[in-house]
Amino acid sequence: MKTLLNVGGHSKAIALPGQYQNFRQLLLDIDPKGSPDIVCDARRLTDLESAGFDAVYCSHNLEHYYRHDVPLVLAGFLHVLKPGGFAHIRVPDLLAVMRKTLENQLDLEDTLYQAKAGPIMVLDVLYGYGVEIERSGRDFYAHKTGFSEKSLLNALKQAGFSHIYMGLGNLEINAVAFKGQPDPAWRQLFDLSD
């Protein structure tokens, strides 16, 4: 069975994208509250066994690390991936957030969009969901860096990912980055073409 490491996914109750329905998921999170399979800081992924996963899924977690720590996290993704495996990374698109903020003449505390958790202010996208940070008292929920399509692409290239596919939409960047030559089945899974 194909294996997926869900990095920073908080809880297995949070649905994964449909592409992962046939994967066995292991959840890794720094916060034990969500009952992860592995309690670990993503900057320490190189402490795990190498080449143990077909895929890494990291949704809205990479921005929770300082810019200088992003290479450590991405190196960890490469470490745990099997040759030909991939990392699927989703992060806020800060350029799209800035454009929408300016186009709609929003202030920092204005609602940018509505989420299941409630209204999301411009500040929440920039610095982390303030309600959760205040409620939990845990500063690891704060955003410590941000990405544009170009900056995420550069970070993935510098980390050593060989084939990188990027998509934009819904104020987020969606990247699929491969360790080595992509298997045609993985590319088909995401409908990726050169």
N, C-alpha and C positions, 0 to 999 in steps of 0.2 A: 504494500500500500504506500502511496505517496505521502510524504511527511511535510508538515508545515509548522514553522516556528512563528507564532503570533507575538511579535515584540511590542510590549506596552499596550496590549489590548484590553487591560483591566479585568475583564470577566468573560467567561465563555457564553454568558447569556447574551452578549452583544453579537449579533449576526455578522457573519463573514460574507464577502461577495460570493455570488453563485459559482464562480470559478473553482472554489475550494470545497465543493460538496463531496468530492471523492478523496479528500485529503484527511489524514489523521492529524489533528491539531494538538500541538503542545503550546500552552500559553505561558509566556515569560513576562513578568512584571516586577517592578521594584516594590510595589505595594501589596502586601499579603492579604489585604482586605477582600480582594476579588477572587481569592482562592486559586492563584495561578499554579500551574504544574511546577514552574521553576521561579523562585524568588531571586531576582538578580537585576542589577543595574546593567543596562544595555551597553555601557562602556566597558563591561567585563565579559563580553561574549567570548573572548579568546580563552577564557577559563573553561569553556565547555568543550566537549569533544569536537574535533574538526570533521568537516564533510559529513555531517549527520542528517542534513535536511535537503529536501528537493526545493523548498521555497521558504522565503521569509516574507511575512506580511507585517508592515509597520504603518499603521494608519493614525495620523495626527499625533505622532509621538516624537519624531525626529526634532521638531522645533522646541522640545522641552530640554534640549541640551545646548550648552554654550557653543558658539561657532567653532571654537578650538577643539571641542569634544566630538564634533560631527565626524571627523576622520576616524576616530577611535570606534565609534558605533558602526560606521560603514565597513571598516576593516573587520569588525566582528561578524557582520553579515557575510562577508566573503569567507571568513574562517569556518562558519558553521554550514555553509552551502556546499553541496556536492558539485563536482565539475558539471557544467551545463545547467545548473540550478539558477534560480532567479530571486531577486528581491523586488517586492511590490511595495512601493512607498507612496503614501498620500500625505501631503502637507498643505497648509493654507497658501494660497497664491497672493503674496503681499502686494504685488503690482495691481492685480485685479481688485483687491480690497481698497487700495488707494484710489484707483480710478472710480469705483462705485461711490466711495466717500465723497470725492470731489464732484462727480456728476450729480449726485443727489443732495449736495450741499449739507452733508451730515457733519455733526460735531462728534468728538470722540466718545461721548456718552450716549449718542443716539443709537437706536436699534438698527443694526446692519441687516439682520434677518431673524426669522423665528426658527427655533430648533425644538426638538422634543423636550429638551431641558428647560426651555423658556427663551426669552428674547436674548439675542447675542449682540452686544454693543461692539462698536469698532474697537474699543479698548480690549475687549475679550479676545478678539482675533490677534491683536498685536501682542498682548501680554499674558494671555491665558484666561480661562473662564473664571472671572472674579468671584462669582457666587460659590463655586466649588472650592476655590483656594481659601476663601474665608471660612466656609463651612467645615472643611477638613483640617485647616491649619497646616497643610502640607505644601511646602513651597515647590516640590517637584512637579506640581500641576502648572506652574508658571511657564510661560514661553520665554526662552532665553535667546533664541535666534529666529530668523525668518528666511524665506526663500522666494526667489523668482524662478521662472523656468530655467534661465541661464545659470543662475548660481547653483541650483540643484544639479543640473547637468554637469557643471564643472566639478562639483564635489564628487559625483559618481565616477567621472572619468579619472580624477586624481586618486580615488580609492582603488582603481584598477578594474572596474566593471568594463567589459568588452563591448557589449551591444546594449544600447540604452534607447528606450522608446518613451516618449513623453506625450501627455495629453493634458489639456486645460479645460476647465468648466466648473460651474458651481463654486466659484471662489477658491478652487483648489487645484493643485498640480498632482497628476497621477503619473508615476514613473514605474516602468518595469525594466530592471537592469539585470543583465546576465553575467554569470561567472563562466567565461569561456564561450564556446560556440552554443547558441541556443538550439535546443531540440525543437524540431518542427512541431511537435505536439504542444509544447509550451507556447510557441508563437501562435498556433491555432487557437489555443485556449483563450488568448486575449485578442485575437483577430489582428495580429501584428504583421506588417509587411515592410520590406526594405524600401 
